[in-house]
Amino acid sequence: MANDLSLVPTMVEEVLRFYPPVQVPSRIAIKDVELSGKAIREGGAVTACSIS
């Protein structure tokens, strides 16, 4: 890239694709549980958003 700056936009897109600024991991509950006063049933999806 040092020799061809036209590659920079593509590199930025690829970096953001691999390391996005907003992470949204999902998990499936393996048993009934209560989290912050909310019931999460076995098999229910739990998603946490983390913004860096």
All heavy atoms as TSV, in Angstrom:
chain	resi	resn	atom	element	x	y	z
A	1	MET	N	N	0.806	-1.186	0.000
A	1	MET	CA	C	0.000	0.000	0.000
A	1	MET	C	C	0.855	1.258	0.000
A	1	MET	O	O	0.387	2.276	-0.483
A	1	MET	CB	C	-0.922	0.004	1.203
A	1	MET	CG	C	-2.154	-0.829	1.002
A	1	MET	SD	S	-3.426	-0.581	2.233
A	1	MET	CE	C	-2.531	-0.720	3.737
A	2	ALA	N	N	2.023	1.174	0.558
A	2	ALA	CA	C	2.884	2.346	0.570
A	2	ALA	C	C	3.198	2.820	-0.844
A	2	ALA	O	O	3.366	4.010	-1.078
A	2	ALA	CB	C	4.178	2.048	1.320
A	3	ASN	N	N	3.235	1.879	-1.771
A	3	ASN	CA	C	3.534	2.228	-3.160
A	3	ASN	C	C	2.289	2.526	-3.990
A	3	ASN	O	O	2.406	3.040	-5.107
A	3	ASN	CB	C	4.314	1.086	-3.826
A	3	ASN	CG	C	5.677	0.904	-3.196
A	3	ASN	OD1	O	6.280	1.865	-2.725
A	3	ASN	ND2	N	6.148	-0.322	-3.158
A	4	ASP	N	N	1.111	2.168	-3.465
A	4	ASP	CA	C	-0.129	2.358	-4.227
A	4	ASP	C	C	-1.248	2.791	-3.286
A	4	ASP	O	O	-1.994	1.974	-2.747
A	4	ASP	CB	C	-0.507	1.064	-4.951
A	4	ASP	CG	C	-1.703	1.257	-5.890
A	4	ASP	OD1	O	-2.276	2.365	-5.923
A	4	ASP	OD2	O	-2.041	0.281	-6.576
A	5	LEU	N	N	-1.371	4.089	-3.067
A	5	LEU	CA	C	-2.348	4.627	-2.129
A	5	LEU	C	C	-3.791	4.409	-2.576
A	5	LEU	O	O	-4.719	4.539	-1.773
A	5	LEU	CB	C	-2.088	6.112	-1.875
A	5	LEU	CG	C	-0.776	6.432	-1.161
A	5	LEU	CD1	C	-0.614	7.932	-0.987
A	5	LEU	CD2	C	-0.703	5.738	0.193
A	6	SER	N	N	-4.008	4.013	-3.806
A	6	SER	CA	C	-5.371	3.732	-4.259
A	6	SER	C	C	-5.946	2.497	-3.559
A	6	SER	O	O	-7.146	2.270	-3.584
A	6	SER	CB	C	-5.410	3.554	-5.778
A	6	SER	OG	O	-4.788	2.330	-6.144
A	7	LEU	N	N	-5.084	1.691	-2.932
A	7	LEU	CA	C	-5.533	0.498	-2.215
A	7	LEU	C	C	-6.063	0.807	-0.811
A	7	LEU	O	O	-6.694	-0.039	-0.184
A	7	LEU	CB	C	-4.379	-0.506	-2.108
A	7	LEU	CG	C	-3.856	-1.059	-3.427
A	7	LEU	CD1	C	-2.621	-1.918	-3.183
A	7	LEU	CD2	C	-4.931	-1.847	-4.149
A	8	VAL	N	N	-5.825	2.013	-0.306
A	8	VAL	CA	C	-6.216	2.375	1.062
A	8	VAL	C	C	-7.727	2.235	1.298
A	8	VAL	O	O	-8.134	1.629	2.304
A	8	VAL	CB	C	-5.704	3.780	1.446
A	8	VAL	CG1	C	-6.280	4.237	2.783
A	8	VAL	CG2	C	-4.180	3.780	1.500
A	9	PRO	N	N	-8.608	2.753	0.441
A	9	PRO	CA	C	-10.047	2.591	0.715
A	9	PRO	C	C	-10.481	1.129	0.850
A	9	PRO	O	O	-11.273	0.787	1.719
A	9	PRO	CB	C	-10.717	3.265	-0.479
A	9	PRO	CG	C	-9.715	4.257	-0.966
A	9	PRO	CD	C	-8.380	3.588	-0.748
A	10	THR	N	N	-9.946	0.261	0.019
A	10	THR	CA	C	-10.282	-1.161	0.098
A	10	THR	C	C	-9.760	-1.752	1.393
A	10	THR	O	O	-10.458	-2.542	2.050
A	10	THR	CB	C	-9.700	-1.923	-1.107
A	10	THR	OG1	O	-10.214	-1.341	-2.303
A	10	THR	CG2	C	-10.060	-3.389	-1.048
A	11	MET	N	N	-8.571	-1.366	1.806
A	11	MET	CA	C	-7.999	-1.857	3.053
A	11	MET	C	C	-8.856	-1.431	4.237
A	11	MET	O	O	-9.145	-2.228	5.130
A	11	MET	CB	C	-6.561	-1.340	3.218
A	11	MET	CG	C	-5.840	-1.832	4.460
A	11	MET	SD	S	-6.047	-0.876	6.003
A	11	MET	CE	C	-5.696	0.768	5.518
A	12	VAL	N	N	-9.320	-0.182	4.241
A	12	VAL	CA	C	-10.166	0.313	5.336
A	12	VAL	C	C	-11.457	-0.490	5.403
A	12	VAL	O	O	-11.890	-0.909	6.483
A	12	VAL	CB	C	-10.445	1.821	5.168
A	12	VAL	CG1	C	-11.509	2.292	6.149
A	12	VAL	CG2	C	-9.162	2.621	5.356
A	13	GLU	N	N	-12.089	-0.746	4.271
A	13	GLU	CA	C	-13.321	-1.535	4.247
A	13	GLU	C	C	-13.089	-2.935	4.799
A	13	GLU	O	O	-13.903	-3.457	5.564
A	13	GLU	CB	C	-13.879	-1.614	2.827
A	13	GLU	CG	C	-14.510	-0.330	2.359
A	13	GLU	CD	C	-15.164	-0.482	1.001
A	13	GLU	OE1	O	-15.605	-1.599	0.664
A	13	GLU	OE2	O	-15.224	0.531	0.280
A	14	GLU	N	N	-11.991	-3.562	4.430
A	14	GLU	CA	C	-11.694	-4.911	4.910
A	14	GLU	C	C	-11.429	-4.926	6.404
A	14	GLU	O	O	-11.883	-5.821	7.117
A	14	GLU	CB	C	-10.505	-5.507	4.154
A	14	GLU	CG	C	-10.838	-5.919	2.751
A	14	GLU	CD	C	-11.914	-6.996	2.706
A	14	GLU	OE1	O	-11.772	-8.045	3.380
A	14	GLU	OE2	O	-12.918	-6.792	2.009
A	15	VAL	N	N	-10.700	-3.936	6.916
A	15	VAL	CA	C	-10.428	-3.860	8.353
A	15	VAL	C	C	-11.738	-3.688	9.120
A	15	VAL	O	O	-11.973	-4.346	10.134
A	15	VAL	CB	C	-9.438	-2.719	8.680
A	15	VAL	CG1	C	-9.368	-2.464	10.175
A	15	VAL	CG2	C	-8.051	-3.063	8.147
A	16	LEU	N	N	-12.621	-2.814	8.648
A	16	LEU	CA	C	-13.900	-2.613	9.324
A	16	LEU	C	C	-14.791	-3.848	9.232
A	16	LEU	O	O	-15.579	-4.127	10.141
A	16	LEU	CB	C	-14.621	-1.395	8.741
A	16	LEU	CG	C	-14.011	-0.051	9.106
A	16	LEU	CD1	C	-14.735	1.066	8.367
A	16	LEU	CD2	C	-14.034	0.186	10.598
A	17	ARG	N	N	-14.657	-4.611	8.173
A	17	ARG	CA	C	-15.438	-5.839	8.042
A	17	ARG	C	C	-14.984	-6.876	9.063
A	17	ARG	O	O	-15.795	-7.548	9.689
A	17	ARG	CB	C	-15.295	-6.397	6.621
A	17	ARG	CG	C	-16.183	-7.582	6.340
A	17	ARG	CD	C	-16.175	-7.918	4.851
A	17	ARG	NE	N	-14.900	-8.396	4.371
A	17	ARG	CZ	C	-14.523	-9.667	4.390
A	17	ARG	NH1	N	-15.341	-10.580	4.890
A	17	ARG	NH2	N	-13.364	-10.026	3.910
A	18	PHE	N	N	-13.679	-6.990	9.276
A	18	PHE	CA	C	-13.159	-7.960	10.225
A	18	PHE	C	C	-13.254	-7.479	11.666
A	18	PHE	O	O	-13.387	-8.271	12.592
A	18	PHE	CB	C	-11.698	-8.308	9.900
A	18	PHE	CG	C	-11.567	-9.291	8.788
A	18	PHE	CD1	C	-11.125	-8.889	7.549
A	18	PHE	CD2	C	-11.900	-10.622	8.979
A	18	PHE	CE1	C	-11.001	-9.795	6.512
A	18	PHE	CE2	C	-11.781	-11.537	7.943
A	18	PHE	CZ	C	-11.331	-11.115	6.707
A	19	TYR	N	N	-13.141	-6.178	11.904
A	19	TYR	CA	C	-13.182	-5.598	13.244
A	19	TYR	C	C	-14.200	-4.462	13.273
A	19	TYR	O	O	-13.820	-3.293	13.354
A	19	TYR	CB	C	-11.802	-5.079	13.648
A	19	TYR	CG	C	-10.738	-6.141	13.603
A	19	TYR	CD1	C	-9.834	-6.197	12.549
A	19	TYR	CD2	C	-10.656	-7.104	14.601
A	19	TYR	CE1	C	-8.865	-7.190	12.492
A	19	TYR	CE2	C	-9.698	-8.092	14.548
A	19	TYR	CZ	C	-8.800	-8.131	13.500
A	19	TYR	OH	O	-7.848	-9.109	13.447
A	20	PRO	N	N	-15.502	-4.771	13.188
A	20	PRO	CA	C	-16.504	-3.704	13.127
A	20	PRO	C	C	-16.564	-2.906	14.430
A	20	PRO	O	O	-16.285	-3.437	15.510
A	20	PRO	CB	C	-17.815	-4.454	12.896
A	20	PRO	CG	C	-17.571	-5.821	13.444
A	20	PRO	CD	C	-16.116	-6.093	13.211
A	21	PRO	N	N	-16.925	-1.612	14.359
A	21	PRO	CA	C	-17.000	-0.788	15.557
A	21	PRO	C	C	-18.153	-1.179	16.475
A	21	PRO	O	O	-18.142	-0.868	17.654
A	21	PRO	CB	C	-17.182	0.633	15.013
A	21	PRO	CG	C	-17.695	0.463	13.633
A	21	PRO	CD	C	-17.184	-0.856	13.141
A	22	VAL	N	N	-19.146	-1.879	15.955
A	22	VAL	CA	C	-20.267	-2.352	16.773
A	22	VAL	C	C	-20.244	-3.877	16.758
A	22	VAL	O	O	-20.322	-4.493	15.706
A	22	VAL	CB	C	-21.619	-1.840	16.231
A	22	VAL	CG1	C	-22.771	-2.409	17.038
A	22	VAL	CG2	C	-21.654	-0.327	16.223
A	23	GLN	N	N	-20.097	-4.459	17.938
A	23	GLN	CA	C	-20.070	-5.907	18.082
A	23	GLN	C	C	-21.430	-6.369	18.589
A	23	GLN	O	O	-21.961	-5.806	19.537
A	23	GLN	CB	C	-18.996	-6.319	19.093
A	23	GLN	CG	C	-17.610	-5.792	18.777
A	23	GLN	CD	C	-16.926	-6.606	17.703
A	23	GLN	OE1	O	-17.122	-7.803	17.614
A	23	GLN	NE2	N	-16.126	-5.959	16.893
A	24	VAL	N	N	-22.017	-7.384	17.969
A	24	VAL	CA	C	-23.317	-7.898	18.387
A	24	VAL	C	C	-23.241	-9.430	18.494
A	24	VAL	O	O	-23.722	-10.152	17.625
A	24	VAL	CB	C	-24.437	-7.474	17.409
A	24	VAL	CG1	C	-25.795	-7.908	17.932
A	24	VAL	CG2	C	-24.423	-5.972	17.190
A	25	PRO	N	N	-22.619	-9.913	19.583
A	25	PRO	CA	C	-22.567	-11.362	19.748
A	25	PRO	C	C	-23.906	-11.894	20.274
A	25	PRO	O	O	-24.570	-11.247	21.074
A	25	PRO	CB	C	-21.462	-11.568	20.785
A	25	PRO	CG	C	-21.467	-10.301	21.582
A	25	PRO	CD	C	-21.875	-9.208	20.617
A	26	SER	N	N	-24.302	-13.061	19.816
A	26	SER	CA	C	-25.537	-13.696	20.276
A	26	SER	C	C	-25.214	-15.027	20.924
A	26	SER	O	O	-24.274	-15.706	20.533
A	26	SER	CB	C	-26.490	-13.932	19.107
A	26	SER	OG	O	-26.894	-12.717	18.566
A	27	ARG	N	N	-26.022	-15.392	21.896
A	27	ARG	CA	C	-25.898	-16.682	22.571
A	27	ARG	C	C	-27.294	-17.261	22.755
A	27	ARG	O	O	-28.276	-16.536	22.799
A	27	ARG	CB	C	-25.225	-16.532	23.945
A	27	ARG	CG	C	-23.802	-15.977	23.890
A	27	ARG	CD	C	-22.859	-17.003	23.263
A	27	ARG	NE	N	-21.489	-16.565	23.279
A	27	ARG	CZ	C	-20.864	-15.966	22.277
A	27	ARG	NH1	N	-21.524	-15.674	21.185
A	27	ARG	NH2	N	-19.607	-15.638	22.356
A	28	ILE	N	N	-27.363	-18.571	22.910
A	28	ILE	CA	C	-28.618	-19.268	23.177
A	28	ILE	C	C	-28.570	-19.761	24.621
A	28	ILE	O	O	-27.598	-20.420	25.030
A	28	ILE	CB	C	-28.808	-20.466	22.210
A	28	ILE	CG1	C	-28.755	-19.998	20.752
A	28	ILE	CG2	C	-30.104	-21.208	22.513
A	28	ILE	CD1	C	-29.841	-19.023	20.363
A	29	ALA	N	N	-29.615	-19.440	25.390
A	29	ALA	CA	C	-29.669	-19.865	26.791
A	29	ALA	C	C	-29.811	-21.385	26.856
A	29	ALA	O	O	-30.637	-21.972	26.167
A	29	ALA	CB	C	-30.842	-19.189	27.493
A	30	ILE	N	N	-29.000	-22.022	27.703
A	30	ILE	CA	C	-29.063	-23.485	27.842
A	30	ILE	C	C	-29.975	-23.907	28.992
A	30	ILE	O	O	-30.229	-25.089	29.177
A	30	ILE	CB	C	-27.654	-24.097	28.009
A	30	ILE	CG1	C	-26.971	-23.547	29.252
A	30	ILE	CG2	C	-26.819	-23.857	26.766
A	30	ILE	CD1	C	-25.674	-24.258	29.618
A	31	LYS	N	N	-30.440	-22.922	29.783
A	31	LYS	CA	C	-31.408	-23.201	30.848
A	31	LYS	C	C	-32.165	-21.913	31.148
A	31	LYS	O	O	-31.733	-20.820	30.769
A	31	LYS	CB	C	-30.715	-23.730	32.103
A	31	LYS	CG	C	-29.759	-22.738	32.743
A	31	LYS	CD	C	-29.132	-23.325	33.978
A	31	LYS	CE	C	-28.234	-22.287	34.665
A	31	LYS	NZ	N	-27.654	-22.799	35.884
A	32	ASP	N	N	-33.293	-22.034	31.830
A	32	ASP	CA	C	-34.047	-20.853	32.238
A	32	ASP	C	C	-33.214	-20.054	33.227
A	32	ASP	O	O	-32.556	-20.623	34.113
A	32	ASP	CB	C	-35.363	-21.259	32.912
A	32	ASP	CG	C	-36.366	-21.872	31.954
A	32	ASP	OD1	O	-36.150	-21.788	30.729
A	32	ASP	OD2	O	-37.368	-22.423	32.435
A	33	VAL	N	N	-33.218	-18.740	33.057
A	33	VAL	CA	C	-32.441	-17.876	33.942
A	33	VAL	C	C	-33.104	-16.502	33.996
A	33	VAL	O	O	-33.868	-16.128	33.098
A	33	VAL	CB	C	-30.976	-17.766	33.442
A	33	VAL	CG1	C	-30.886	-17.045	32.130
A	33	VAL	CG2	C	-30.093	-17.112	34.483
A	34	GLU	N	N	-32.827	-15.757	35.054
A	34	GLU	CA	C	-33.307	-14.382	35.153
A	34	GLU	C	C	-32.096	-13.455	35.103
A	34	GLU	O	O	-31.096	-13.676	35.780
A	34	GLU	CB	C	-34.065	-14.171	36.462
A	34	GLU	CG	C	-34.722	-12.810	36.553
A	34	GLU	CD	C	-35.575	-12.652	37.791
A	34	GLU	OE1	O	-36.427	-13.527	38.032
A	34	GLU	OE2	O	-35.375	-11.653	38.507
A	35	LEU	N	N	-32.190	-12.426	34.284
A	35	LEU	CA	C	-31.093	-11.479	34.104
A	35	LEU	C	C	-31.654	-10.070	34.202
A	35	LEU	O	O	-32.512	-9.689	33.396
A	35	LEU	CB	C	-30.412	-11.705	32.746
A	35	LEU	CG	C	-29.230	-10.820	32.402
A	35	LEU	CD1	C	-28.070	-11.050	33.372
A	35	LEU	CD2	C	-28.776	-11.072	30.979
A	36	SER	N	N	-31.200	-9.326	35.183
A	36	SER	CA	C	-31.683	-7.957	35.404
A	36	SER	C	C	-33.211	-7.897	35.489
A	36	SER	O	O	-33.848	-7.011	34.934
A	36	SER	CB	C	-31.178	-7.015	34.312
A	36	SER	OG	O	-29.773	-6.941	34.322
A	37	GLY	N	N	-33.787	-8.882	36.142
A	37	GLY	CA	C	-35.228	-8.897	36.328
A	37	GLY	C	C	-36.026	-9.414	35.147
A	37	GLY	O	O	-37.254	-9.422	35.175
A	38	LYS	N	N	-35.370	-9.852	34.124
A	38	LYS	CA	C	-36.038	-10.369	32.920
A	38	LYS	C	C	-35.812	-11.872	32.819
A	38	LYS	O	O	-34.696	-12.354	32.993
A	38	LYS	CB	C	-35.495	-9.702	31.644
A	38	LYS	CG	C	-35.626	-8.207	31.621
A	38	LYS	CD	C	-37.068	-7.807	31.477
A	38	LYS	CE	C	-37.169	-6.291	31.364
A	38	LYS	NZ	N	-38.516	-5.822	31.272
A	39	ALA	N	N	-36.875	-12.597	32.525
A	39	ALA	CA	C	-36.775	-14.045	32.363
A	39	ALA	C	C	-36.260	-14.374	30.964
A	39	ALA	O	O	-36.751	-13.854	29.973
A	39	ALA	CB	C	-38.128	-14.699	32.586
A	40	ILE	N	N	-35.267	-15.239	30.936
A	40	ILE	CA	C	-34.747	-15.762	29.668
A	40	ILE	C	C	-34.973	-17.260	29.706
A	40	ILE	O	O	-34.462	-17.949	30.578
A	40	ILE	CB	C	-33.253	-15.432	29.481
A	40	ILE	CG1	C	-33.044	-13.923	29.520
A	40	ILE	CG2	C	-32.727	-16.037	28.184
A	40	ILE	CD1	C	-31.607	-13.503	29.573
A	41	ARG	N	N	-35.771	-17.749	28.787
A	41	ARG	CA	C	-36.128	-19.162	28.761
A	41	ARG	C	C	-35.084	-19.977	28.019
A	41	ARG	O	O	-34.398	-19.472	27.123
A	41	ARG	CB	C	-37.495	-19.352	28.102
A	41	ARG	CG	C	-38.603	-18.624	28.798
A	41	ARG	CD	C	-38.935	-19.317	30.101
A	41	ARG	NE	N	-39.928	-18.534	30.841
A	41	ARG	CZ	C	-39.891	-18.380	32.150
A	41	ARG	NH1	N	-38.943	-18.932	32.860
A	41	ARG	NH2	N	-40.813	-17.675	32.755
A	42	GLU	N	N	-34.970	-21.234	28.408
A	42	GLU	CA	C	-34.069	-22.147	27.717
A	42	GLU	C	C	-34.352	-22.108	26.217
A	42	GLU	O	O	-35.493	-22.152	25.786
A	42	GLU	CB	C	-34.256	-23.567	28.243
A	42	GLU	CG	C	-33.368	-24.591	27.590
A	42	GLU	CD	C	-33.550	-25.977	28.152
A	42	GLU	OE1	O	-34.210	-26.138	29.207
A	42	GLU	OE2	O	-33.063	-26.924	27.518
A	43	GLY	N	N	-33.311	-21.966	25.428
A	43	GLY	CA	C	-33.450	-21.891	23.978
A	43	GLY	C	C	-33.642	-20.485	23.462
A	43	GLY	O	O	-33.610	-20.244	22.260
A	44	GLY	N	N	-33.849	-19.534	24.375
A	44	GLY	CA	C	-34.030	-18.137	23.970
A	44	GLY	C	C	-32.712	-17.500	23.573
A	44	GLY	O	O	-31.650	-17.830	24.101
A	45	ALA	N	N	-32.777	-16.587	22.641
A	45	ALA	CA	C	-31.570	-15.882	22.167
A	45	ALA	C	C	-31.291	-14.679	23.057
A	45	ALA	O	O	-32.199	-13.959	23.465
A	45	ALA	CB	C	-31.745	-15.435	20.734
A	46	VAL	N	N	-30.021	-14.473	23.343
A	46	VAL	CA	C	-29.565	-13.326	24.115
A	46	VAL	C	C	-28.527	-12.596	23.252
A	46	VAL	O	O	-27.595	-13.211	22.763
A	46	VAL	CB	C	-28.923	-13.750	25.457
A	46	VAL	CG1	C	-28.420	-12.546	26.224
A	46	VAL	CG2	C	-29.913	-14.537	26.276
A	47	THR	N	N	-28.719	-11.323	23.064
A	47	THR	CA	C	-27.803	-10.525	22.256
A	47	THR	C	C	-27.293	-9.361	23.083
A	47	THR	O	O	-28.066	-8.665	23.733
A	47	THR	CB	C	-28.511	-9.991	20.999
A	47	THR	OG1	O	-29.038	-11.088	20.277
A	47	THR	CG2	C	-27.557	-9.221	20.125
A	48	ALA	N	N	-25.996	-9.168	23.070
A	48	ALA	CA	C	-25.375	-8.050	23.783
A	48	ALA	C	C	-24.731	-7.117	22.768
A	48	ALA	O	O	-24.015	-7.579	21.873
A	48	ALA	CB	C	-24.316	-8.554	24.766
A	49	CYS	N	N	-24.983	-5.833	22.875
A	49	CYS	CA	C	-24.389	-4.849	21.966
A	49	CYS	C	C	-23.255	-4.136	22.686
A	49	CYS	O	O	-23.420	-3.667	23.804
A	49	CYS	CB	C	-25.422	-3.838	21.512
A	49	CYS	SG	S	-26.697	-4.559	20.484
A	50	SER	N	N	-22.136	-4.054	22.023
A	50	SER	CA	C	-20.966	-3.382	22.570
A	50	SER	C	C	-20.428	-2.432	21.498
A	50	SER	O	O	-20.090	-2.871	20.402
A	50	SER	CB	C	-19.895	-4.389	22.955
A	50	SER	OG	O	-18.719	-3.735	23.336
A	51	ILE	N	N	-20.364	-1.170	21.827
A	51	ILE	CA	C	-19.878	-0.168	20.865
A	51	ILE	C	C	-18.523	0.314	21.328
A	51	ILE	O	O	-18.349	0.740	22.471
A	51	ILE	CB	C	-20.871	1.006	20.741
A	51	ILE	CG1	C	-22.215	0.486	20.281
A	51	ILE	CG2	C	-20.329	2.062	19.801
A	51	ILE	CD1	C	-23.315	1.511	20.317
A	52	SER	N	N	-17.551	0.222	20.437
A	52	SER	CA	C	-16.204	0.674	20.814
A	52	SER	C	C	-15.867	1.980	20.156
A	52	SER	O	O	-16.490	2.435	19.250
A	52	SER	CB	C	-15.177	-0.381	20.421
A	52	SER	OG	O	-15.199	-0.622	19.033
